[in-house]
Amino acid sequence: MTEVSPILSIQDLSVQVGRTKILDHVSLDVTRGNIVGVVGGSGSGKTTLGLSVLNLLPTALRIAGGRIIFSAGEDPQNIFAASPERLRRLRGGAISMVFQEPLSAFDPLFTIGAQIDETLAAHTELTRLDRRERIMQTLIRVEIDDPQRIAESYPHQLSGGLRQRAMIAQAIACGPSLIIADEPTSSLDVTIQARIMRLLRKLNEEEHMTIVVISHDLGLVGHLADEIAVMSEGRIIESGNAAQILSHPKQAYTKKLLEAFQ
């Protein structure tokens, strides 16, 4: 049986602010085609890990060691050694991010359609007419029933669930190989949370997108993910098959995360 190489390999990554370590020698391989859940409480370092993948860390933070290797249909690329132009092509193209709060992530001055169009114009050779068609198709793919209206709407005019689906649409518009979803359901009610999780699973199964889901909710992510990495104080303290971690967690911290959402 041929071993599947990781699409993303985080190797001994450390991130600091001053002398304080936010990430402490973190290593994680993301297998191509899988959904990986990165779970931990506030301050565990999980969002910093997600931002590191796209080299989008705030200026106060610095990489203190390690590297991140991205491989998708091309020679492996060290994210931290990539040129600004290469990073520009990767962000939103081969790797996309779904941010925790879409109302803040979207530009309030432009419609949803205009912002997806900007992404397509930057990363594809599609004509304006073809981009318009792609926008409509992509909004339908994320289960939006009235794509024309949503495309012409401004972010503040949409409900939380619609904004989140619109952000997922922007993330998948260029057909990325990898999606980083940072707390994609944290501000939504339980019914909409379940719908967003089903949508992510659908994208994974039908379009073979590799997805890293960052969340504080181990129970929710555990039923979506193939694999889980549990983070605490900037380290991965437990990782492996999702079903096994849910049924037989080894670490006391992992057990507490499970109990918190049962």
VOTI-872545 format. One record per residue: x, y, z of N, C-alpha, C in turn. Coordinates in nm, 2 decimals, m for minus. Example, Ala and Ser with C-alpha at 12.3 -4.5 7.8 and 13.67 -1.06 7.14 Angstrom:
<nodes>
<<1.32 m0.57 0.78> <1.23 m0.45 0.78> <1.32 m0.33 0.78>>
<<1.28 m0.22 0.71> <1.37 m0.11 0.71> <1.29 0.00 0.79>>
</nodes>
This chain:
<nodes>
<<0.08 m0.12 0.00> <0.00 0.00 0.00> <0.09 0.12 0.00>>
<<0.06 0.22 m0.09> <0.14 0.34 m0.10> <0.10 0.44 0.01>>
<<0.21 0.49 0.07> <0.18 0.58 0.18> <0.15 0.72 0.12>>
<<0.04 0.78 0.17> <0.00 0.91 0.12> <0.09 1.02 0.19>>
<<0.15 1.10 0.11> <0.24 1.21 0.17> <0.15 1.32 0.22>>
<<0.20 1.39 0.33> <0.12 1.50 0.38> <0.11 1.62 0.29>>
<<0.00 1.68 0.28> <m0.01 1.81 0.20> <0.05 1.92 0.28>>
<<0.04 1.91 0.41> <0.10 2.01 0.50> <0.18 1.94 0.61>>
<<0.30 1.99 0.63> <0.39 1.93 0.73> <0.44 2.05 0.82>>
<<0.39 2.06 0.94> <0.44 2.16 1.03> <0.55 2.09 1.12>>
<<0.67 2.14 1.11> <0.79 2.08 1.17> <0.85 2.16 1.28>>
<<0.84 2.12 1.40> <0.91 2.18 1.51> <0.89 2.33 1.52>>
<<0.77 2.37 1.50> <0.74 2.52 1.49> <0.73 2.58 1.63>>
<<0.81 2.69 1.65> <0.80 2.77 1.77> <0.77 2.92 1.73>>
<<0.68 2.98 1.80> <0.65 3.12 1.78> <0.65 3.19 1.91>>
<<0.71 3.31 1.91> <0.73 3.39 2.03> <0.68 3.53 2.02>>
<<0.64 3.59 2.14> <0.62 3.73 2.15> <0.72 3.77 2.26>>
<<0.82 3.85 2.23> <0.92 3.88 2.33> <0.99 3.75 2.36>>
<<1.00 3.71 2.49> <1.06 3.58 2.53> <0.96 3.48 2.56>>
<<0.83 3.51 2.54> <0.72 3.42 2.57> <0.69 3.34 2.45>>
<<0.68 3.21 2.47> <0.65 3.11 2.36> <0.50 3.10 2.35>>
<<0.45 3.13 2.23> <0.31 3.11 2.20> <0.29 2.97 2.14>>
<<0.38 2.92 2.06> <0.39 2.79 2.01> <0.53 2.73 2.05>>
<<0.53 2.61 2.10> <0.65 2.55 2.16> <0.68 2.42 2.09>>
<<0.76 2.42 1.98> <0.80 2.30 1.91> <0.69 2.22 1.87>>
<<0.60 2.27 1.79> <0.48 2.20 1.74> <0.51 2.13 1.61>>
<<0.47 2.01 1.60> <0.48 1.93 1.48> <0.35 1.86 1.45>>
<<0.31 1.87 1.32> <0.18 1.82 1.28> <0.18 1.79 1.13>>
<<0.15 1.67 1.09> <0.13 1.64 0.95> <m0.02 1.63 0.92>>
<<m0.06 1.69 0.81> <m0.20 1.69 0.76> <m0.20 1.60 0.63>>
<<m0.26 1.49 0.64> <m0.27 1.40 0.53> <m0.36 1.45 0.42>>
<<m0.32 1.44 0.30> <m0.40 1.49 0.18> <m0.54 1.42 0.18>>
<<m0.64 1.51 0.17> <m0.78 1.45 0.16> <m0.85 1.43 0.29>>
<<m0.78 1.46 0.40> <m0.84 1.44 0.54> <m0.89 1.57 0.59>>
<<m0.98 1.56 0.70> <m1.02 1.67 0.78> <m0.95 1.65 0.91>>
<<m0.87 1.75 0.95> <m0.79 1.75 1.08> <m0.85 1.86 1.17>>
<<m0.88 1.82 1.29> <m0.93 1.91 1.39> <m0.82 1.95 1.48>>
<<m0.79 2.08 1.50> <m0.70 2.13 1.60> <m0.78 2.20 1.71>>
<<m0.78 2.14 1.83> <m0.87 2.17 1.93> <m0.79 2.21 2.06>>
<<m0.85 2.32 2.12> <m0.79 2.36 2.25> <m0.86 2.48 2.30>>
<<m0.84 2.51 2.43> <m0.91 2.63 2.49> <m0.84 2.76 2.45>>
<<m0.90 2.87 2.50> <m0.85 3.00 2.47> <m0.70 3.01 2.52>>
<<m0.61 3.06 2.43> <m0.47 3.07 2.47> <m0.39 2.95 2.45>>
<<m0.45 2.85 2.38> <m0.37 2.72 2.36> <m0.27 2.74 2.25>>
<<m0.29 2.83 2.16> <m0.20 2.85 2.04> <m0.26 2.81 1.91>>
<<m0.39 2.76 1.91> <m0.44 2.70 1.79> <m0.46 2.80 1.68>>
<<m0.51 2.92 1.71> <m0.52 3.02 1.60> <m0.39 3.07 1.55>>
<<m0.29 3.08 1.64> <m0.16 3.12 1.60> <m0.10 3.01 1.50>>
<<m0.13 2.89 1.53> <m0.09 2.78 1.44> <m0.15 2.79 1.30>>
<<m0.28 2.82 1.30> <m0.35 2.84 1.17> <m0.29 2.96 1.09>>
<<m0.27 3.07 1.16> <m0.22 3.19 1.09> <m0.07 3.16 1.04>>
<<0.00 3.08 1.11> <0.14 3.05 1.07> <0.14 2.98 0.93>>
<<0.04 2.90 0.91> <0.04 2.82 0.78> <0.04 2.92 0.66>>
<<m0.02 3.03 0.67> <m0.02 3.13 0.57> <0.08 3.25 0.59>>
<<0.16 3.23 0.69> <0.26 3.33 0.73> <0.19 3.47 0.75>>
<<0.08 3.47 0.82> <0.00 3.59 0.85> <0.00 3.63 1.00>>
<<0.11 3.60 1.06> <0.12 3.63 1.20> <0.13 3.78 1.22>>
<<0.07 3.83 1.33> <0.08 3.97 1.37> <0.23 4.01 1.38>>
<<0.26 4.14 1.36> <0.40 4.18 1.36> <0.47 4.16 1.50>>
<<0.39 4.16 1.61> <0.45 4.14 1.74> <0.50 4.00 1.76>>
<<0.45 3.90 1.68> <0.50 3.76 1.69> <0.61 3.74 1.59>>
<<0.70 3.65 1.63> <0.81 3.61 1.54> <0.83 3.46 1.54>>
<<0.87 3.41 1.43> <0.90 3.26 1.42> <1.03 3.24 1.49>>
<<1.03 3.16 1.59> <1.16 3.13 1.66> <1.23 3.00 1.62>>
<<1.16 2.92 1.53> <1.22 2.80 1.49> <1.12 2.72 1.41>>
<<1.17 2.62 1.34> <1.09 2.53 1.26> <1.05 2.57 1.12>>
<<0.97 2.49 1.06> <0.93 2.53 0.92> <0.80 2.47 0.89>>
<<0.73 2.52 0.79> <0.60 2.46 0.74> <0.62 2.43 0.59>>
<<0.59 2.30 0.56> <0.61 2.26 0.42> <0.47 2.23 0.36>>
<<0.44 2.30 0.25> <0.32 2.28 0.18> <0.34 2.21 0.04>>
<<0.27 2.10 0.02> <0.29 2.02 m0.11> <0.16 2.00 m0.17>>
<<0.14 2.05 m0.29> <0.01 2.02 m0.36> <0.03 2.04 m0.51>>
<<0.07 1.92 m0.57> <0.08 1.92 m0.72> <0.21 2.00 m0.77>>
<<0.30 2.02 m0.68> <0.42 2.09 m0.72> <0.53 2.06 m0.62>>
<<0.65 2.11 m0.64> <0.76 2.09 m0.55> <0.72 2.14 m0.41>>
<<0.76 2.07 m0.30> <0.73 2.11 m0.17> <0.78 2.25 m0.15>>
<<0.70 2.33 m0.08> <0.73 2.48 m0.06> <0.74 2.51 0.09>>
<<0.85 2.56 0.13> <0.87 2.61 0.27> <0.80 2.74 0.28>>
<<0.69 2.75 0.35> <0.61 2.87 0.36> <0.70 2.99 0.41>>
<<0.78 2.97 0.50> <0.86 3.08 0.56> <0.97 3.12 0.47>>
<<1.01 3.04 0.37> <1.11 3.08 0.27> <1.06 3.13 0.14>>
<<0.92 3.14 0.13> <0.86 3.18 0.01> <0.87 3.33 m0.01>>
<<0.89 3.37 m0.14> <0.89 3.51 m0.17> <0.75 3.57 m0.15>>
<<0.75 3.71 m0.14> <0.62 3.77 m0.12> <0.52 3.74 m0.24>>
<<0.58 3.73 m0.36> <0.49 3.70 m0.48> <0.44 3.56 m0.47>>
<<0.52 3.47 m0.42> <0.48 3.33 m0.41> <0.37 3.32 m0.30>>
<<0.39 3.39 m0.19> <0.29 3.39 m0.08> <0.16 3.44 m0.13>>
<<0.17 3.55 m0.21> <0.04 3.61 m0.27> <m0.03 3.51 m0.35>>
<<0.04 3.43 m0.43> <m0.03 3.33 m0.51> <m0.09 3.21 m0.43>>
<<m0.02 3.18 m0.32> <m0.07 3.07 m0.23> <m0.19 3.11 m0.16>>
<<m0.19 3.23 m0.10> <m0.30 3.28 m0.02> <m0.42 3.30 m0.10>>
<<m0.53 3.23 m0.07> <m0.65 3.25 m0.15> <m0.66 3.16 m0.27>>
<<m0.54 3.11 m0.32> <m0.53 3.03 m0.43> <m0.52 2.88 m0.39>>
<<m0.40 2.84 m0.36> <m0.38 2.70 m0.32> <m0.42 2.67 m0.17>>
<<m0.41 2.78 m0.09> <m0.45 2.77 0.05> <m0.55 2.88 0.08>>
<<m0.66 2.85 0.14> <m0.76 2.95 0.18> <m0.79 2.94 0.33>>
<<m0.83 3.05 0.38> <m0.87 3.06 0.52> <m1.01 3.11 0.54>>
<<m1.08 3.04 0.63> <m1.21 3.08 0.67> <m1.20 3.14 0.81>>
<<m1.22 3.27 0.83> <m1.19 3.34 0.95> <m1.31 3.32 1.05>>
<<m1.27 3.34 1.18> <m1.37 3.32 1.28> <m1.49 3.42 1.28>>
<<m1.47 3.54 1.24> <m1.57 3.64 1.24> <m1.58 3.70 1.10>>
<<m1.67 3.65 1.01> <m1.67 3.70 0.87> <m1.71 3.85 0.86>>
<<m1.79 3.90 0.96> <m1.83 4.04 0.95> <m1.70 4.13 0.96>>
<<m1.60 4.09 1.03> <m1.48 4.16 1.04> <m1.38 4.13 0.93>>
<<m1.39 4.01 0.88> <m1.30 3.97 0.77> <m1.34 4.02 0.63>>
<<m1.47 4.03 0.61> <m1.51 4.10 0.49> <m1.50 4.25 0.49>>
<<m1.47 4.31 0.38> <m1.47 4.45 0.37> <m1.61 4.51 0.36>>
<<m1.65 4.59 0.46> <m1.79 4.64 0.47> <m1.83 4.73 0.35>>
<<m1.73 4.78 0.27> <m1.76 4.87 0.16> <m1.79 4.81 0.03>>
<<m1.77 4.68 0.02> <m1.79 4.61 m0.10> <m1.89 4.49 m0.09>>
<<m1.96 4.46 m0.19> <m2.06 4.35 m0.19> <m1.99 4.22 m0.18>>
<<m2.06 4.11 m0.14> <m2.00 3.98 m0.14> <m1.95 3.94 m0.27>>
<<m2.03 3.96 m0.38> <m1.99 3.93 m0.51> <m1.86 3.99 m0.56>>
<<m1.85 4.12 m0.52> <m1.73 4.20 m0.56> <m1.61 4.14 m0.49>>
<<m1.62 4.10 m0.37> <m1.51 4.05 m0.30> <m1.46 3.91 m0.34>>
<<m1.56 3.82 m0.38> <m1.53 3.70 m0.44> <m1.46 3.72 m0.58>>
<<m1.52 3.82 m0.65> <m1.46 3.85 m0.78> <m1.32 3.89 m0.77>>
<<m1.28 3.97 m0.67> <m1.15 4.02 m0.65> <m1.05 3.90 m0.63>>
<<m1.10 3.80 m0.55> <m1.02 3.68 m0.53> <m0.99 3.60 m0.66>>
<<m1.10 3.59 m0.74> <m1.09 3.52 m0.87> <m1.00 3.59 m0.97>>
<<m1.01 3.72 m0.97> <m0.93 3.80 m1.06> <m0.78 3.79 m1.03>>
<<m0.75 3.78 m0.90> <m0.61 3.77 m0.85> <m0.55 3.63 m0.88>>
<<m0.63 3.53 m0.88> <m0.58 3.39 m0.89> <m0.62 3.31 m1.01>>
<<m0.70 3.36 m1.10> <m0.74 3.29 m1.21> <m0.72 3.37 m1.34>>
<<m0.73 3.31 m1.46> <m0.73 3.38 m1.58> <m0.87 3.40 m1.64>>
<<m0.97 3.38 m1.56> <m1.11 3.39 m1.60> <m1.15 3.53 m1.65>>
<<m1.23 3.54 m1.75> <m1.28 3.66 m1.80> <m1.39 3.71 m1.69>>
<<m1.42 3.84 m1.70> <m1.52 3.90 m1.61> <m1.65 3.82 m1.62>>
<<m1.70 3.78 m1.74> <m1.82 3.71 m1.75> <m1.81 3.57 m1.69>>
<<m1.69 3.50 m1.71> <m1.67 3.37 m1.65> <m1.66 3.38 m1.50>>
<<m1.60 3.49 m1.45> <m1.59 3.50 m1.30> <m1.73 3.52 m1.24>>
<<m1.82 3.59 m1.31> <m1.95 3.61 m1.26> <m2.02 3.48 m1.26>>
<<m2.00 3.39 m1.36> <m2.07 3.26 m1.35> <m2.01 3.18 m1.24>>
<<m1.88 3.18 m1.22> <m1.81 3.11 m1.11> <m1.87 3.15 m0.98>>
<<m1.89 3.28 m0.96> <m1.94 3.33 m0.83> <m2.08 3.27 m0.80>>
<<m2.17 3.27 m0.90> <m2.30 3.21 m0.88> <m2.29 3.06 m0.85>>
<<m2.21 2.99 m0.92> <m2.19 2.85 m0.90> <m2.14 2.82 m0.76>>
<<m2.04 2.90 m0.72> <m1.98 2.88 m0.59> <m2.08 2.91 m0.48>>
<<m2.15 3.01 m0.49> <m2.25 3.04 m0.38> <m2.36 2.93 m0.38>>
<<m2.39 2.87 m0.49> <m2.48 2.76 m0.49> <m2.42 2.63 m0.42>>
<<m2.29 2.62 m0.44> <m2.22 2.50 m0.38> <m2.22 2.51 m0.23>>
<<m2.22 2.63 m0.18> <m2.23 2.64 m0.03> <m2.37 2.65 0.02>>
<<m2.46 2.61 m0.06> <m2.60 2.59 m0.02> <m2.67 2.72 0.00>>
<<m2.64 2.82 m0.08> <m2.71 2.95 m0.08> <m2.82 2.94 m0.19>>
<<m2.94 2.96 m0.15> <m3.05 2.94 m0.24> <m3.08 3.06 m0.34>>
<<m3.04 3.18 m0.30> <m3.06 3.30 m0.38> <m2.92 3.37 m0.41>>
<<m2.84 3.30 m0.49> <m2.70 3.36 m0.51> <m2.70 3.50 m0.56>>
<<m2.79 3.53 m0.65> <m2.79 3.67 m0.71> <m2.80 3.77 m0.60>>
<<m2.90 3.75 m0.51> <m2.93 3.85 m0.40> <m2.81 3.86 m0.31>>
<<m2.75 3.74 m0.27> <m2.64 3.74 m0.18> <m2.52 3.81 m0.24>>
<<m2.49 3.78 m0.37> <m2.38 3.84 m0.44> <m2.39 3.99 m0.44>>
<<m2.51 4.05 m0.44> <m2.53 4.19 m0.45> <m2.55 4.25 m0.31>>
<<m2.54 4.17 m0.21> <m2.56 4.22 m0.07> <m2.42 4.26 m0.01>>
<<m2.43 4.35 0.09> <m2.31 4.39 0.17> <m2.31 4.29 0.29>>
<<m2.19 4.27 0.35> <m2.18 4.18 0.46> <m2.27 4.20 0.57>>
<<m2.30 4.33 0.61> <m2.38 4.36 0.72> <m2.53 4.33 0.70>>
<<m2.56 4.31 0.57> <m2.70 4.28 0.54> <m2.74 4.13 0.55>>
<<m2.64 4.05 0.58> <m2.66 3.90 0.59> <m2.67 3.85 0.73>>
<<m2.74 3.75 0.76> <m2.73 3.68 0.89> <m2.60 3.62 0.91>>
<<m2.57 3.58 1.03> <m2.44 3.52 1.07> <m2.42 3.39 0.99>>
<<m2.52 3.31 0.97> <m2.50 3.18 0.90> <m2.48 3.21 0.75>>
<<m2.55 3.30 0.69> <m2.52 3.34 0.55> <m2.38 3.40 0.53>>
<<m2.34 3.48 0.62> <m2.21 3.54 0.61> <m2.10 3.43 0.61>>
<<m2.12 3.34 0.70> <m2.02 3.23 0.71> <m2.01 3.15 0.59>>
<<m2.13 3.12 0.53> <m2.13 3.04 0.40> <m2.07 3.12 0.29>>
<<m2.10 3.26 0.29> <m2.04 3.34 0.19> <m1.89 3.34 0.20>>
<<m1.84 3.34 0.33> <m1.69 3.34 0.34> <m1.63 3.21 0.30>>
<<m1.70 3.10 0.32> <m1.66 2.97 0.27> <m1.66 2.97 0.12>>
<<m1.76 3.03 0.06> <m1.76 3.04 m0.09> <m1.64 3.12 m0.14>>
<<m1.61 3.23 m0.07> <m1.49 3.30 m0.12> <m1.36 3.21 m0.10>>
<<m1.36 3.13 0.00> <m1.24 3.05 0.03> <m1.23 2.94 m0.08>>
<<m1.34 2.89 m0.13> <m1.33 2.77 m0.22> <m1.34 2.81 m0.37>>
<<m1.36 2.94 m0.39> <m1.38 2.99 m0.53> <m1.27 2.95 m0.63>>
<<m1.15 2.95 m0.58> <m1.04 2.92 m0.67> <m0.99 2.77 m0.67>>
<<m1.07 2.69 m0.60> <m1.04 2.55 m0.59> <m0.91 2.52 m0.51>>
<<m0.90 2.57 m0.39> <m0.78 2.54 m0.31> <m0.76 2.40 m0.28>>
<<m0.64 2.36 m0.25> <m0.61 2.23 m0.21> <m0.62 2.21 m0.06>>
<<m0.61 2.32 0.01> <m0.61 2.32 0.16> <m0.70 2.44 0.21>>
<<m0.79 2.41 0.31> <m0.86 2.52 0.37> <m0.83 2.51 0.52>>
<<m0.80 2.63 0.58> <m0.79 2.65 0.72> <m0.91 2.72 0.77>>
<<m0.99 2.65 0.85> <m1.12 2.71 0.91> <m1.10 2.74 1.05>>
<<m1.09 2.86 1.09> <m1.06 2.90 1.23> <m1.19 2.94 1.30>>
<<m1.24 2.85 1.39> <m1.36 2.86 1.47> <m1.48 2.90 1.37>>
<<m1.50 2.82 1.27> <m1.60 2.86 1.17> <m1.75 2.86 1.22>>
<<m1.77 2.81 1.34> <m1.91 2.81 1.39> <m1.93 2.87 1.53>>
<<m1.83 2.94 1.58> <m1.83 2.98 1.72> <m1.94 3.08 1.75>>
<<m1.98 3.17 1.66> <m2.08 3.27 1.68> <m2.22 3.23 1.63>>
<<m2.24 3.10 1.60> <m2.36 3.06 1.54> <m2.44 2.97 1.63>>
<<m2.57 2.97 1.61> <m2.65 2.88 1.70> <m2.63 2.73 1.66>>
<<m2.68 2.64 1.74> <m2.65 2.50 1.72> <m2.69 2.45 1.59>>
<<m2.81 2.49 1.54> <m2.86 2.44 1.41> <m2.77 2.48 1.30>>
<<m2.73 2.61 1.30> <m2.64 2.66 1.19> <m2.51 2.60 1.20>>
<<m2.46 2.57 1.33> <m2.33 2.51 1.34> <m2.33 2.37 1.27>>
<<m2.43 2.29 1.29> <m2.44 2.16 1.23> <m2.44 2.17 1.08>>
<<m2.51 2.27 1.03> <m2.52 2.29 0.88> <m2.38 2.33 0.83>>
<<m2.31 2.41 0.89> <m2.17 2.45 0.85> <m2.08 2.33 0.85>>
<<m2.09 2.25 0.95> <m2.01 2.13 0.96> <m2.04 2.03 0.85>>
<<m2.17 2.01 0.82> <m2.21 1.92 0.71> <m2.15 1.98 0.58>>
<<m2.15 2.11 0.56> <m2.10 2.17 0.44> <m1.95 2.14 0.43>>
<<m1.88 2.15 0.53> <m1.73 2.13 0.53> <m1.71 1.98 0.49>>
<<m1.79 1.89 0.55> <m1.77 1.75 0.52> <m1.80 1.72 0.37>>
<<m1.91 1.79 0.32> <m1.95 1.77 0.18> <m1.83 1.82 0.09>>
<<m1.77 1.93 0.12> <m1.66 1.98 0.04> <m1.54 1.89 0.04>>
<<m1.52 1.83 0.16> <m1.41 1.73 0.17> <m1.44 1.60 0.09>>
<<m1.56 1.55 0.10> <m1.59 1.42 0.03> <m1.61 1.44 m0.12>>
<<m1.68 1.55 m0.16> <m1.72 1.56 m0.30> <m1.61 1.63 m0.38>>
<<m1.54 1.72 m0.32> <m1.44 1.80 m0.39> <m1.29 1.77 m0.35>>
<<m1.28 1.68 m0.26> <m1.15 1.63 m0.21> <m1.06 1.74 m0.16>>
<<m1.12 1.84 m0.09> <m1.05 1.94 m0.02> <m1.00 1.90 0.11>>
<<m0.87 1.92 0.14> <m0.81 1.89 0.27> <m0.85 2.01 0.36>>
<<m0.90 1.98 0.48> <m0.95 2.09 0.57> <m0.89 2.07 0.71>>
<<m0.84 2.19 0.76> <m0.80 2.19 0.90> <m0.90 2.28 0.97>>
<<m0.97 2.22 1.07> <m1.07 2.30 1.15> <m1.01 2.33 1.28>>
<<m1.01 2.45 1.32> <m0.96 2.50 1.45> <m1.08 2.53 1.53>>
<<m1.08 2.48 1.65> <m1.20 2.50 1.74> <m1.17 2.47 1.88>>
<<m1.25 2.53 1.97> <m1.25 2.50 2.11> <m1.34 2.38 2.15>>
<<m1.43 2.34 2.06> <m1.53 2.24 2.08> <m1.49 2.11 2.03>>
<<m1.43 2.03 2.12> <m1.38 1.89 2.08> <m1.49 1.80 2.03>>
<<m1.61 1.81 2.10> <m1.72 1.72 2.06> <m1.77 1.75 1.92>>
<<m1.79 1.88 1.89> <m1.84 1.92 1.76> <m1.74 1.88 1.65>>
<<m1.61 1.92 1.66> <m1.51 1.89 1.56> <m1.48 1.74 1.56>>
<<m1.49 1.67 1.67> <m1.46 1.53 1.67> <m1.54 1.44 1.58>>
<<m1.67 1.49 1.56> <m1.76 1.41 1.48> <m1.75 1.45 1.33>>
<<m1.66 1.55 1.30> <m1.64 1.59 1.16> <m1.50 1.54 1.12>>
<<m1.40 1.55 1.20> <m1.26 1.53 1.17> <m1.23 1.38 1.16>>
<<m1.13 1.35 1.07> <m1.07 1.22 1.06> <m0.96 1.20 1.17>>
<<m0.89 1.31 1.19> <m0.78 1.31 1.30> <m0.80 1.44 1.38>>
<<m0.74 1.43 1.50> <m0.75 1.54 1.60> <m0.61 1.56 1.66>>
<<m0.58 1.69 1.68> <m0.46 1.73 1.75> <m0.51 1.82 1.87>>
<<m0.49 1.79 1.99> <m0.53 1.87 2.10> <m0.41 1.95 2.15>>
<<m0.44 2.09 2.16> <m0.34 2.18 2.20> <m0.36 2.24 2.34>>
<<m0.26 2.26 2.41> <m0.26 2.32 2.54> <m0.13 2.39 2.57>>
<<m0.14 2.52 2.60> <m0.02 2.60 2.63> <0.09 2.60 2.52>>
<<0.04 2.61 2.40> <0.13 2.61 2.29> <0.19 2.48 2.24>>
<<0.14 2.37 2.29> <0.19 2.24 2.25> <0.08 2.15 2.21>>
<<0.11 2.05 2.13> <0.02 1.94 2.10> <0.04 1.84 2.20>>
<<m0.06 1.81 2.29> <m0.04 1.72 2.40> <m0.10 1.58 2.36>>
<<m0.18 1.57 2.26> <m0.24 1.44 2.22> <m0.29 1.46 2.08>>
<<m0.27 1.35 2.00> <m0.31 1.35 1.86> <m0.34 1.21 1.81>>
<<m0.42 1.20 1.71> <m0.45 1.07 1.65> <m0.58 1.06 1.59>>
<<m0.63 0.94 1.57> <m0.76 0.91 1.51> <m0.87 0.98 1.59>>
<<m0.96 1.05 1.53> <m1.07 1.12 1.60> <m1.16 1.03 1.68>>
<<m1.20 0.92 1.63> <m1.29 0.83 1.70> <m1.22 0.78 1.82>>
<<m1.10 0.75 1.81> <m1.02 0.69 1.93> <m1.01 0.79 2.04>>
<<m0.98 0.92 2.00> <m0.96 1.02 2.10> <m1.09 1.05 2.17>>
<<m1.20 1.05 2.09> <m1.33 1.08 2.15> <m1.37 0.97 2.25>>
<<m1.34 0.85 2.22> <m1.38 0.74 2.30> <m1.28 0.70 2.41>>
<<m1.15 0.73 2.39> <m1.05 0.69 2.49> <m0.94 0.80 2.50>>
<<m0.98 0.92 2.54> <m0.88 1.03 2.56> <m0.77 0.99 2.66>>
<<m0.65 1.02 2.63> <m0.54 0.98 2.73> <m0.51 1.09 2.83>>
<<m0.52 1.22 2.78> <m0.48 1.33 2.87> <m0.60 1.38 2.95>>
<<m0.57 1.42 3.07> <m0.68 1.48 3.16> <m0.73 1.61 3.09>>
<<m0.65 1.69 3.03> <m0.70 1.81 2.96> <m0.80 1.77 2.85>>
<<m0.77 1.67 2.77> <m0.86 1.63 2.67> <m0.99 1.58 2.72>>
<<m0.99 1.51 2.83> <m1.11 1.47 2.90> <m1.20 1.59 2.94>>
<<m1.13 1.69 2.99> <m1.20 1.81 3.03> <m1.27 1.88 2.92>>
<<m1.20 1.88 2.80> <m1.26 1.94 2.68> <m1.38 1.87 2.64>>
<<m1.37 1.74 2.65> <m1.49 1.66 2.61> <m1.61 1.68 2.71>>
<<m1.58 1.68 2.83> <m1.68 1.70 2.93> <m1.75 1.84 2.92>>
<<m1.67 1.94 2.88> <m1.73 2.07 2.87> <m1.84 2.09 2.77>>
<<m1.84 2.00 2.67> <m1.94 2.01 2.56> <m2.03 1.89 2.55>>
<<m2.04 1.81 2.65> <m2.13 1.70 2.65> <m2.26 1.73 2.72>>
</nodes>
